[in-house]
Amino acid sequence: MSRASGGYVRWMMVGLIFLVAAVSYLDRTNISIAAPALKLDLGISDVQLGTIFTAFVLGYALTQPIAGRLADRFGAYRVIALGIVWWSVITAITGLISATFAGAFALMVGIRLLLGIGESVIFPASNRLVANWVPSSERGLANGLIFAGVGFGAGVAPPLVTVIMAEHGWRAAFYASSAIGIVALAIWLLLARERPDTHPFVKPEERAYIEAGRGIASEGVASEARMLSWGAILASRQIRLLTLSYFCFGYVAYIFFTWFFTYLSSVRGLDLKSSGIYGMLPFIAMAIASSLGGYASDKLTARFGKRIGRCMPAAIGMALAGLFVALATQVADARLAAVVLALGSGSLYLSQSAFWTLSADLGKSSAGSVSGVMNMGNQIGGATVAQVTPIIAAGFGWNGSFLAAAIAAIVGAVTWLLIDPNATLDGTRAE
């Protein structure tokens, strides 16, 4: 953010994406906070709840490449606006499901599937905007700040939802989440734009600075002819490795987004108020670590290159996540276990910006499509952990479920050591 950049509108755009990311995670994690009351009201078992969680993640996962391609083709600004409308409406509909309806479980599965499809646009489209707005040298910090919105939104969810539930019931929490989404939409439509050359606040100096450093052509939204083919994307060894590592990341991350609150309240025995407080800790840690990891990655890359700056922080962060998650299973006190697990989630998110920065560098004009493929791996990991966690817990106890997540984190860390951050999609190396 030097004076030579000529302005800071690109960081306002990053802030707006942070806001949208926070709202999207509020809307997707509110169900995990409301789960104890929702299960009782609708007569849903833990395994059925796992299926509901999985429906969202599958809808989210399988449409990631399509969402990225739509952002590349039609513009991320419009795609994100449509996504906010979609998921805000679906969130409100969730609260309308009647406890007397015999098909409540099946309906909930369908609604969460649709919610996942609607929310699938946010991060591939965001990566398209990062490629448009942020020079490569600043993308680590930009992505770190954007994914701090994940921690912020998921962290706000426990106290907000528990307070609303205590006063008005679980349905009111979904109505409130939907209303917050509509407010975010209004802010987005007012202040966001697709590219620097279409934003009235951008000075010529900042526009020149962005275009000089972002590594893609400046004519605007990529045409279909200039976008990479799916074959070229899927044939890339680097993208396959990124996708595998992000699968492992998603497996670990989604145990916090789906089962962590239930674990604290039902397994560890914390009351609703304590669960709401301690349930915030992993997500606060995510928000802090995501920003710090992105900032450190940019600084290390500038001094030592991408191998040290992008790959090593990601590998170390995921390895530490595995260590902390495993250690938490050996802690008897519920509150201390929540703190240790928060250290695990924070360590995991030290690696977050590296995934998106490298996919934007690789994808360039097809950053949305490339990151969509990569993020599909992440979300399949999330769908897997959402469904298998209660199954593993039934057979091996909840410690077994968290140890499985720890192993996934270690596999993801090792995968980062195999990635060549200087490769390009044509198989050459860009030093």
One Martini backbone bead per residue (centre of mass of N, CA, C, O) as a GRO file, in nm:
protein
  431
    1MET     BB    1   0.062   0.060   0.025
    2SER     BB    2   0.181   0.276  -0.148
    3ARG     BB    3   0.204   0.592  -0.279
    4ALA     BB    4   0.249   0.489  -0.576
    5SER     BB    5  -0.051   0.378  -0.614
    6GLY     BB    6  -0.271   0.637  -0.583
    7GLY     BB    7  -0.446   0.447  -0.384
    8TYR     BB    8  -0.743   0.251  -0.207
    9VAL     BB    9  -0.980   0.104  -0.362
   10ARG     BB   10  -0.888  -0.193  -0.360
   11TRP     BB   11  -0.932  -0.212  -0.043
   12MET     BB   12  -1.231  -0.165  -0.052
   13MET     BB   13  -1.292  -0.420  -0.215
   14VAL     BB   14  -1.183  -0.614  -0.007
   15GLY     BB   15  -1.384  -0.523   0.214
   16LEU     BB   16  -1.641  -0.613   0.060
   17ILE     BB   17  -1.565  -0.911   0.042
   18PHE     BB   18  -1.549  -0.954   0.342
   19LEU     BB   19  -1.848  -0.899   0.394
   20VAL     BB   20  -1.963  -1.124   0.215
   21ALA     BB   21  -1.816  -1.357   0.353
   22ALA     BB   22  -1.939  -1.316   0.632
   23VAL     BB   23  -2.237  -1.358   0.548
   24SER     BB   24  -2.205  -1.640   0.424
   25TYR     BB   25  -2.110  -1.772   0.700
   26LEU     BB   26  -2.354  -1.708   0.862
   27ASP     BB   27  -2.558  -1.867   0.669
   28ARG     BB   28  -2.400  -2.156   0.703
   29THR     BB   29  -2.358  -2.172   1.040
   30ASN     BB   30  -2.634  -2.136   1.186
   31ILE     BB   31  -2.719  -2.441   1.191
   32SER     BB   32  -2.503  -2.542   1.397
   33ILE     BB   33  -2.616  -2.368   1.632
   34ALA     BB   34  -2.930  -2.466   1.596
   35ALA     BB   35  -2.930  -2.780   1.609
   36PRO     BB   36  -3.051  -2.868   1.884
   37ALA     BB   37  -3.332  -2.729   1.833
   38LEU     BB   38  -3.393  -2.839   1.550
   39LYS     BB   39  -3.395  -3.141   1.613
   40LEU     BB   40  -3.625  -3.134   1.817
   41ASP     BB   41  -3.845  -2.998   1.637
   42LEU     BB   42  -3.797  -3.204   1.367
   43GLY     BB   43  -3.682  -3.493   1.432
   44ILE     BB   44  -3.353  -3.512   1.421
   45SER     BB   45  -3.069  -3.672   1.368
   46ASP     BB   46  -2.733  -3.683   1.348
   47VAL     BB   47  -2.717  -3.822   1.071
   48GLN     BB   48  -2.921  -3.632   0.934
   49LEU     BB   49  -2.760  -3.377   0.990
   50GLY     BB   50  -2.519  -3.465   0.821
   51THR     BB   51  -2.681  -3.463   0.555
   52ILE     BB   52  -2.749  -3.164   0.560
   53PHE     BB   53  -2.462  -3.063   0.556
   54THR     BB   54  -2.381  -3.215   0.292
   55ALA     BB   55  -2.576  -3.080   0.095
   56PHE     BB   56  -2.444  -2.809   0.095
   57VAL     BB   57  -2.152  -2.895   0.012
   58LEU     BB   58  -2.228  -3.028  -0.255
   59GLY     BB   59  -2.357  -2.786  -0.390
   60TYR     BB   60  -2.100  -2.614  -0.358
   61ALA     BB   61  -1.887  -2.800  -0.495
   62LEU     BB   62  -2.013  -2.885  -0.786
   63THR     BB   63  -2.034  -2.553  -0.867
   64GLN     BB   64  -1.754  -2.415  -0.874
   65PRO     BB   65  -1.661  -2.415  -1.173
   66ILE     BB   66  -1.915  -2.270  -1.276
   67ALA     BB   67  -1.886  -2.015  -1.107
   68GLY     BB   68  -1.611  -1.932  -1.221
   69ARG     BB   69  -1.702  -1.911  -1.519
   70LEU     BB   70  -1.918  -1.695  -1.477
   71ALA     BB   71  -1.721  -1.479  -1.373
   72ASP     BB   72  -1.542  -1.473  -1.629
   73ARG     BB   73  -1.781  -1.415  -1.835
   74PHE     BB   74  -1.988  -1.191  -1.661
   75GLY     BB   75  -1.889  -1.116  -1.384
   76ALA     BB   76  -1.847  -1.083  -1.043
   77TYR     BB   77  -2.040  -0.860  -0.952
   78ARG     BB   78  -2.307  -0.996  -1.055
   79VAL     BB   79  -2.274  -1.279  -0.931
   80ILE     BB   80  -2.269  -1.190  -0.635
   81ALA     BB   81  -2.541  -1.048  -0.624
   82LEU     BB   82  -2.708  -1.299  -0.695
   83GLY     BB   83  -2.608  -1.472  -0.456
   84ILE     BB   84  -2.723  -1.301  -0.225
   85VAL     BB   85  -3.016  -1.331  -0.300
   86TRP     BB   86  -3.037  -1.634  -0.292
   87TRP     BB   87  -2.934  -1.691   0.009
   88SER     BB   88  -3.139  -1.508   0.153
   89VAL     BB   89  -3.396  -1.656   0.069
   90ILE     BB   90  -3.322  -1.942   0.169
   91THR     BB   91  -3.281  -1.868   0.465
   92ALA     BB   92  -3.574  -1.779   0.517
   93ILE     BB   93  -3.711  -2.050   0.438
   94THR     BB   94  -3.597  -2.226   0.666
   95GLY     BB   95  -3.788  -2.090   0.894
   96LEU     BB   96  -4.068  -2.222   0.760
   97ILE     BB   97  -4.041  -2.493   0.872
   98SER     BB   98  -4.246  -2.733   0.989
   99ALA     BB   99  -4.288  -2.952   1.257
  100THR     BB  100  -4.551  -3.103   1.111
  101PHE     BB  101  -4.382  -3.189   0.876
  102ALA     BB  102  -4.300  -3.498   0.743
  103GLY     BB  103  -4.073  -3.367   0.523
  104ALA     BB  104  -3.846  -3.199   0.671
  105PHE     BB  105  -3.583  -3.341   0.602
  106ALA     BB  106  -3.598  -3.334   0.291
  107LEU     BB  107  -3.636  -3.028   0.271
  108MET     BB  108  -3.370  -2.950   0.409
  109VAL     BB  109  -3.188  -3.079   0.203
  110GLY     BB  110  -3.282  -2.908  -0.041
  111ILE     BB  111  -3.220  -2.626   0.076
  112ARG     BB  112  -2.915  -2.673   0.127
  113LEU     BB  113  -2.844  -2.728  -0.163
  114LEU     BB  114  -2.931  -2.447  -0.270
  115LEU     BB  115  -2.746  -2.283  -0.089
  116GLY     BB  116  -2.482  -2.396  -0.202
  117ILE     BB  117  -2.521  -2.296  -0.490
  118GLY     BB  118  -2.542  -1.991  -0.420
  119GLU     BB  119  -2.255  -1.979  -0.257
  120SER     BB  120  -2.043  -2.075  -0.481
  121VAL     BB  121  -1.955  -1.783  -0.599
  122ILE     BB  122  -1.780  -1.616  -0.401
  123PHE     BB  123  -1.471  -1.715  -0.437
  124PRO     BB  124  -1.428  -1.728  -0.741
  125ALA     BB  125  -1.522  -1.433  -0.782
  126SER     BB  126  -1.320  -1.303  -0.592
  127ASN     BB  127  -1.069  -1.398  -0.751
  128ARG     BB  128  -1.141  -1.236  -0.999
  129LEU     BB  129  -1.121  -0.960  -0.854
  130VAL     BB  130  -0.832  -0.984  -0.762
  131ALA     BB  131  -0.716  -1.003  -1.051
  132ASN     BB  132  -0.830  -0.713  -1.127
  133TRP     BB  133  -0.728  -0.532  -0.848
  134VAL     BB  134  -0.458  -0.700  -0.766
  135PRO     BB  135  -0.150  -0.721  -0.724
  136SER     BB  136   0.055  -0.985  -0.682
  137SER     BB  137   0.217  -0.859  -0.428
  138GLU     BB  138  -0.092  -0.829  -0.265
  139ARG     BB  139  -0.257  -1.107  -0.249
  140GLY     BB  140  -0.205  -1.226   0.026
  141LEU     BB  141  -0.342  -1.003   0.192
  142ALA     BB  142  -0.611  -0.994   0.046
  143ASN     BB  143  -0.689  -1.293   0.105
  144GLY     BB  144  -0.659  -1.274   0.409
  145LEU     BB  145  -0.887  -1.065   0.450
  146ILE     BB  146  -1.116  -1.218   0.316
  147PHE     BB  147  -1.084  -1.478   0.511
  148ALA     BB  148  -1.151  -1.323   0.767
  149GLY     BB  149  -1.457  -1.325   0.704
  150VAL     BB  150  -1.502  -1.613   0.783
  151GLY     BB  151  -1.430  -1.583   1.084
  152PHE     BB  152  -1.625  -1.352   1.145
  153GLY     BB  153  -1.895  -1.484   1.063
  154ALA     BB  154  -1.855  -1.747   1.234
  155GLY     BB  155  -1.807  -1.587   1.506
  156VAL     BB  156  -2.083  -1.434   1.520
  157ALA     BB  157  -2.290  -1.666   1.522
  158PRO     BB  158  -2.304  -1.779   1.814
  159PRO     BB  159  -2.403  -1.522   1.972
  160LEU     BB  160  -2.633  -1.436   1.784
  161VAL     BB  161  -2.799  -1.700   1.771
  162THR     BB  162  -2.831  -1.752   2.078
  163VAL     BB  163  -2.979  -1.492   2.146
  164ILE     BB  164  -3.218  -1.528   1.953
  165MET     BB  165  -3.306  -1.807   2.053
  166ALA     BB  166  -3.364  -1.731   2.352
  167GLU     BB  167  -3.599  -1.518   2.260
  168HIS     BB  168  -3.727  -1.651   1.952
  169GLY     BB  169  -3.579  -1.876   1.824
  170TRP     BB  170  -3.444  -2.039   1.548
  171ARG     BB  171  -3.594  -1.895   1.313
  172ALA     BB  172  -3.506  -1.598   1.370
  173ALA     BB  173  -3.208  -1.641   1.289
  174PHE     BB  174  -3.270  -1.669   0.982
  175TYR     BB  175  -3.407  -1.398   0.935
  176ALA     BB  176  -3.167  -1.223   1.025
  177SER     BB  177  -2.962  -1.329   0.819
  178SER     BB  178  -3.119  -1.234   0.571
  179ALA     BB  179  -3.123  -0.929   0.635
  180ILE     BB  180  -2.817  -0.893   0.627
  181GLY     BB  181  -2.788  -0.966   0.327
  182ILE     BB  182  -2.948  -0.723   0.212
  183VAL     BB  183  -2.757  -0.507   0.317
  184ALA     BB  184  -2.505  -0.610   0.166
  185LEU     BB  185  -2.621  -0.570  -0.117
  186ALA     BB  186  -2.649  -0.263  -0.110
  187ILE     BB  187  -2.348  -0.205  -0.068
  188TRP     BB  188  -2.243  -0.350  -0.319
  189LEU     BB  189  -2.402  -0.187  -0.539
  190LEU     BB  190  -2.278   0.094  -0.454
  191LEU     BB  191  -1.937   0.022  -0.436
  192ALA     BB  192  -1.902  -0.188  -0.647
  193ARG     BB  193  -1.679  -0.323  -0.908
  194GLU     BB  194  -1.521  -0.495  -1.158
  195ARG     BB  195  -1.319  -0.249  -1.233
  196PRO     BB  196  -1.112   0.018  -1.227
  197ASP     BB  197  -1.232   0.154  -1.503
  198THR     BB  198  -1.546   0.154  -1.353
  199HIS     BB  199  -1.450   0.334  -1.112
  200PRO     BB  200  -1.500   0.656  -0.982
  201PHE     BB  201  -1.257   0.647  -0.748
  202VAL     BB  202  -1.034   0.597  -0.951
  203LYS     BB  203  -0.722   0.673  -1.016
  204PRO     BB  204  -0.486   0.671  -1.256
  205GLU     BB  205  -0.253   0.573  -1.071
  206GLU     BB  206  -0.391   0.319  -0.962
  207ARG     BB  207  -0.456   0.184  -1.227
  208ALA     BB  208  -0.161   0.157  -1.323
  209TYR     BB  209  -0.061  -0.008  -1.082
  210ILE     BB  210  -0.244  -0.251  -1.122
  211GLU     BB  211  -0.178  -0.322  -1.423
  212ALA     BB  212   0.135  -0.365  -1.372
  213GLY     BB  213   0.082  -0.604  -1.125
  214ARG     BB  214  -0.138  -0.840  -1.225
  215GLY     BB  215  -0.079  -1.016  -1.507
  216ILE     BB  216  -0.309  -0.897  -1.697
  217ALA     BB  217  -0.517  -0.797  -1.900
  218SER     BB  218  -0.704  -0.470  -1.947
  219GLU     BB  219  -0.999  -0.516  -2.103
  220GLY     BB  220  -1.134  -0.712  -1.890
  221VAL     BB  221  -1.341  -0.936  -1.949
  222ALA     BB  222  -1.307  -1.239  -2.039
  223SER     BB  223  -1.307  -1.423  -2.298
  224GLU     BB  224  -1.372  -1.729  -2.411
  225ALA     BB  225  -1.111  -1.745  -2.591
  226ARG     BB  226  -0.910  -1.670  -2.336
  227MET     BB  227  -0.990  -1.904  -2.190
  228LEU     BB  228  -0.935  -2.176  -2.033
  229SER     BB  229  -0.947  -2.492  -2.056
  230TRP     BB  230  -1.041  -2.768  -1.888
  231GLY     BB  231  -0.805  -2.942  -1.979
  232ALA     BB  232  -0.574  -2.753  -1.886
  233ILE     BB  233  -0.655  -2.746  -1.590
  234LEU     BB  234  -0.669  -3.063  -1.528
  235ALA     BB  235  -0.362  -3.120  -1.635
  236SER     BB  236  -0.249  -2.980  -1.394
  237ARG     BB  237  -0.044  -3.057  -1.139
  238GLN     BB  238  -0.078  -2.809  -0.954
  239ILE     BB  239  -0.389  -2.821  -0.933
  240ARG     BB  240  -0.408  -3.105  -0.817
  241LEU     BB  241  -0.245  -3.043  -0.560
  242LEU     BB  242  -0.417  -2.811  -0.457
  243THR     BB  243  -0.679  -2.979  -0.440
  244LEU     BB  244  -0.580  -3.187  -0.237
  245SER     BB  245  -0.501  -2.989  -0.011
  246TYR     BB  246  -0.791  -2.857   0.001
  247PHE     BB  247  -0.934  -3.104   0.094
  248CYS     BB  248  -0.789  -3.118   0.367
  249PHE     BB  249  -0.870  -2.842   0.463
  250GLY     BB  250  -1.180  -2.892   0.453
  251TYR     BB  251  -1.191  -3.122   0.656
  252VAL     BB  252  -1.100  -2.944   0.894
  253ALA     BB  253  -1.279  -2.687   0.877
  254TYR     BB  254  -1.574  -2.834   0.882
  255ILE     BB  255  -1.569  -2.928   1.177
  256PHE     BB  256  -1.629  -2.633   1.271
  257PHE     BB  257  -1.888  -2.560   1.086
  258THR     BB  258  -2.060  -2.821   1.199
  259TRP     BB  259  -1.956  -2.984   1.495
  260PHE     BB  260  -1.841  -2.800   1.724
  261PHE     BB  261  -2.092  -2.703   1.880
  262THR     BB  262  -2.203  -2.984   1.942
  263TYR     BB  263  -1.952  -3.080   2.092
  264LEU     BB  264  -1.963  -2.877   2.326
  265SER     BB  265  -2.264  -2.935   2.419
  266SER     BB  266  -2.300  -3.264   2.393
  267VAL     BB  267  -2.004  -3.373   2.476
  268ARG     BB  268  -1.873  -3.147   2.681
  269GLY     BB  269  -2.124  -2.985   2.841
  270LEU     BB  270  -2.199  -2.709   2.748
  271ASP     BB  271  -2.371  -2.446   2.762
  272LEU     BB  272  -2.514  -2.218   2.564
  273LYS     BB  273  -2.341  -1.976   2.653
  274SER     BB  274  -2.059  -2.112   2.649
  275SER     BB  275  -2.075  -2.211   2.356
  276GLY     BB  276  -2.096  -1.926   2.231
  277ILE     BB  277  -1.819  -1.831   2.331
  278TYR     BB  278  -1.625  -2.078   2.255
  279GLY     BB  279  -1.731  -2.092   1.954
  280MET     BB  280  -1.557  -1.837   1.857
  281LEU     BB  281  -1.248  -1.900   1.867
  282PRO     BB  282  -1.177  -2.035   1.590
  283PHE     BB  283  -1.277  -1.779   1.420
  284ILE     BB  284  -1.090  -1.571   1.532
  285ALA     BB  285  -0.834  -1.721   1.453
  286MET     BB  286  -0.888  -1.718   1.150
  287ALA     BB  287  -0.892  -1.410   1.105
  288ILE     BB  288  -0.607  -1.352   1.207
  289ALA     BB  289  -0.437  -1.567   1.046
  290SER     BB  290  -0.513  -1.491   0.758
  291SER     BB  291  -0.385  -1.210   0.758
  292LEU     BB  292  -0.100  -1.286   0.857
  293GLY     BB  293  -0.037  -1.493   0.637
  294GLY     BB  294  -0.061  -1.299   0.394
  295TYR     BB  295   0.148  -1.092   0.480
  296ALA     BB  296   0.391  -1.284   0.514
  297SER     BB  297   0.386  -1.398   0.226
  298ASP     BB  298   0.455  -1.137   0.077
  299LYS     BB  299   0.725  -1.078   0.221
  300LEU     BB  300   0.867  -1.349   0.156
  301THR     BB  301   0.838  -1.334  -0.153
  302ALA     BB  302   0.999  -1.069  -0.199
  303ARG     BB  303   1.270  -1.201  -0.068
  304PHE     BB  304   1.255  -1.545  -0.152
  305GLY     BB  305   1.003  -1.628  -0.290
  306LYS     BB  306   0.753  -1.866  -0.349
  307ARG     BB  307   0.855  -2.113  -0.197
  308ILE     BB  308   0.871  -1.959   0.078
  309GLY     BB  309   0.610  -1.763   0.068
  310ARG     BB  310   0.386  -1.992  -0.002
  311CYS     BB  311   0.454  -2.295   0.082
  312MET     BB  312   0.569  -2.292   0.375
  313PRO     BB  313   0.337  -2.163   0.540
  314ALA     BB  314   0.129  -2.376   0.455
  315ALA     BB  315   0.273  -2.628   0.565
  316ILE     BB  316   0.307  -2.533   0.859
  317GLY     BB  317   0.012  -2.470   0.925
  318MET     BB  318  -0.103  -2.759   0.874
  319ALA     BB  319   0.079  -2.907   1.073
  320LEU     BB  320  -0.012  -2.752   1.327
  321ALA     BB  321  -0.306  -2.830   1.308
  322GLY     BB  322  -0.267  -3.131   1.354
  323LEU     BB  323  -0.140  -3.105   1.634
  324PHE     BB  324  -0.371  -2.953   1.787
  325VAL     BB  325  -0.606  -3.146   1.728
  326ALA     BB  326  -0.474  -3.388   1.868
  327LEU     BB  327  -0.430  -3.258   2.151
  328ALA     BB  328  -0.734  -3.201   2.221
  329THR     BB  329  -0.803  -3.509   2.283
  330GLN     BB  330  -0.617  -3.488   2.568
  331VAL     BB  331  -0.823  -3.286   2.687
  332ALA     BB  332  -1.045  -3.258   2.953
  333ASP     BB  333  -1.111  -2.968   2.936
  334ALA     BB  334  -1.336  -2.797   2.752
  335ARG     BB  335  -1.212  -2.510   2.737
  336LEU     BB  336  -0.923  -2.594   2.662
  337ALA     BB  337  -0.999  -2.748   2.408
  338ALA     BB  338  -1.107  -2.498   2.258
  339VAL     BB  339  -0.835  -2.351   2.251
  340VAL     BB  340  -0.671  -2.564   2.099
  341LEU     BB  341  -0.857  -2.571   1.851
  342ALA     BB  342  -0.809  -2.273   1.781
  343LEU     BB  343  -0.511  -2.313   1.713
  344GLY     BB  344  -0.574  -2.501   1.478
  345SER     BB  345  -0.744  -2.308   1.303
  346GLY     BB  346  -0.532  -2.087   1.282
  347SER     BB  347  -0.311  -2.253   1.148
  348LEU     BB  348  -0.470  -2.328   0.898
  349TYR     BB  349  -0.515  -2.011   0.808
  350LEU     BB  350  -0.220  -1.954   0.723
  351SER     BB  351  -0.280  -2.104   0.430
  352GLN     BB  352  -0.516  -1.974   0.270
  353SER     BB  353  -0.395  -1.753   0.074
  354ALA     BB  354  -0.212  -1.940  -0.096
  355PHE     BB  355  -0.425  -2.076  -0.266
  356TRP     BB  356  -0.544  -1.810  -0.402
  357THR     BB  357  -0.289  -1.680  -0.507
  358LEU     BB  358  -0.187  -1.914  -0.688
  359SER     BB  359  -0.448  -1.946  -0.861
  360ALA     BB  360  -0.435  -1.656  -0.977
  361ASP     BB  361  -0.154  -1.678  -1.105
  362LEU     BB  362  -0.226  -1.920  -1.288
  363GLY     BB  363  -0.506  -1.819  -1.421
  364LYS     BB  364  -0.573  -1.525  -1.447
  365SER     BB  365  -0.826  -1.499  -1.670
  366SER     BB  366  -0.901  -1.794  -1.508
  367ALA     BB  367  -0.933  -1.768  -1.191
  368GLY     BB  368  -1.220  -1.872  -1.141
  369SER     BB  369  -1.188  -2.158  -1.260
  370VAL     BB  370  -0.942  -2.255  -1.103
  371SER     BB  371  -1.060  -2.200  -0.814
  372GLY     BB  372  -1.308  -2.379  -0.851
  373VAL     BB  373  -1.162  -2.646  -0.867
  374MET     BB  374  -1.010  -2.623  -0.601
  375ASN     BB  375  -1.271  -2.571  -0.420
  376MET     BB  376  -1.402  -2.842  -0.469
  377GLY     BB  377  -1.206  -2.998  -0.293
  378ASN     BB  378  -1.273  -2.855  -0.030
  379GLN     BB  379  -1.584  -2.928  -0.027
  380ILE     BB  380  -1.554  -3.233  -0.033
  381GLY     BB  381  -1.414  -3.239   0.237
  382GLY     BB  382  -1.657  -3.117   0.388
  383ALA     BB  383  -1.865  -3.335   0.315
  384THR     BB  384  -1.717  -3.567   0.442
  385VAL     BB  385  -1.701  -3.465   0.741
  386ALA     BB  386  -2.005  -3.418   0.786
  387GLN     BB  387  -2.080  -3.728   0.751
  388VAL     BB  388  -1.842  -3.900   0.912
  389THR     BB  389  -1.820  -3.796   1.202
  390PRO     BB  390  -2.062  -3.954   1.341
  391ILE     BB  391  -1.958  -4.232   1.250
  392ILE     BB  392  -1.685  -4.230   1.392
  393ALA     BB  393  -1.798  -4.164   1.674
  394ALA     BB  394  -1.966  -4.430   1.701
  395GLY     BB  395  -1.699  -4.622   1.674
  396PHE     BB  396  -1.445  -4.417   1.819
  397GLY     BB  397  -1.525  -4.152   1.887
  398TRP     BB  398  -1.453  -3.815   1.894
  399ASN     BB  399  -1.148  -3.848   1.880
  400GLY     BB  400  -1.146  -3.992   1.606
  401SER     BB  401  -1.252  -3.753   1.440
  402PHE     BB  402  -1.012  -3.555   1.507
  403LEU     BB  403  -0.779  -3.740   1.413
  404ALA     BB  404  -0.861  -3.745   1.117
  405ALA     BB  405  -0.815  -3.440   1.077
  406ALA     BB  406  -0.513  -3.441   1.149
  407ILE     BB  407  -0.424  -3.620   0.913
  408ALA     BB  408  -0.522  -3.434   0.686
  409ALA     BB  409  -0.332  -3.199   0.753
  410ILE     BB  410  -0.066  -3.350   0.695
  411VAL     BB  411  -0.119  -3.415   0.402
  412GLY     BB  412  -0.146  -3.117   0.311
  413ALA     BB  413   0.143  -3.033   0.389
  414VAL     BB  414   0.299  -3.227   0.203
  415THR     BB  415   0.179  -3.129  -0.066
  416TRP     BB  416   0.314  -2.843  -0.064
  417LEU     BB  417   0.609  -2.964  -0.120
  418LEU     BB  418   0.519  -3.045  -0.437
  419ILE     BB  419   0.483  -2.757  -0.519
  420ASP     BB  420   0.516  -2.534  -0.801
  421PRO     BB  421   0.502  -2.182  -0.795
  422ASN     BB  422   0.655  -2.135  -1.099
  423ALA     BB  423   0.450  -2.250  -1.260
  424THR     BB  424   0.260  -2.327  -1.544
  425LEU     BB  425  -0.003  -2.438  -1.753
  426ASP     BB  426   0.229  -2.524  -1.983
  427GLY     BB  427   0.491  -2.639  -1.794
  428THR     BB  428   0.641  -2.407  -1.719
  429ARG     BB  429   0.863  -2.153  -1.584
  430ALA     BB  430   0.819  -1.861  -1.360
  431GLU     BB  431   1.078  -1.665  -1.230
   0.00000   0.00000   0.00000
